[in-house]
Amino acid sequence: MKTYTAIIERCPDTNLYTGYIPGFRGAHSQGETLEELHTNLQEVLQMLLEDGDPVLEAEFVGTQAVAV
């Protein structure tokens, strides 16, 4: 079992949660709740992984606070 880090945002227009896996082409989804988003991302990843391990285009490193 592999674990991937998802970036999650909430759209202010639709109030939907959106999530994507950095560097993993096609690994994105949305949901009305965080739980629904989590389930949807799992399903997308399972589908994408059916073709074998992905070649990631980037790797999530972390976040930084930037003051201006």
N, C-alpha and C positions, 0 to 999 in steps of 0.2 A: 504494500500500500504506500503510495506517495502522497505527500502533502504539498499543496500549492498555496501561495499567498494571493488573495484577491484584494483588489482595490475597490472600495465600495463608496458610492456617492448617492445622494438623494436629489432628484430633480425637483426644483421648486415649482415648476409648471405642472407636472403630473403627480407629484408626491410619490413616484415610484423609486425604489432603490435599484441602482444599476451597479453591476460588478463586472470586473474583467481580471484576467490573469496576465500580468505584464509579460510581454514577449511570446505569449502563446497564441498564435494566430487563430481566430475564431472562438476563443474561450471567453465569451461574454454573455450576459443575460440580464434579466430584470425581474422584479417581483414587488408585490404590494407590501410585503413584510420582509424583514430580514430572514426569517425562517423560509419563506417561499423563495427568496433569492438564493439562499444556500442550497436548497433542493434543486433549483433550476441549474445552478452552476455545477452541481454534482452530475446531473444528467448530461449536460453539455460536455463535461470532461470525460465521462464514460464513453460517450459517442466518439469524441475525438481520439481517445486512446485505443479504440478498437483497431486503428491502423498502425498501432505500435507507439513506442515512446516518441514524443515530439522533439524536434530540434528547436530549442527555445531561442528566440531572436534577441532576448534580453533577460536579465535576472533581477528580481526585486532586491534592492539593497537596503532601503529604509526611507525614512522621511527626515526632513529638516525644517525647523522653524526659521523663517526669514523675517527680520524686523526692518521696516522702512519708516 
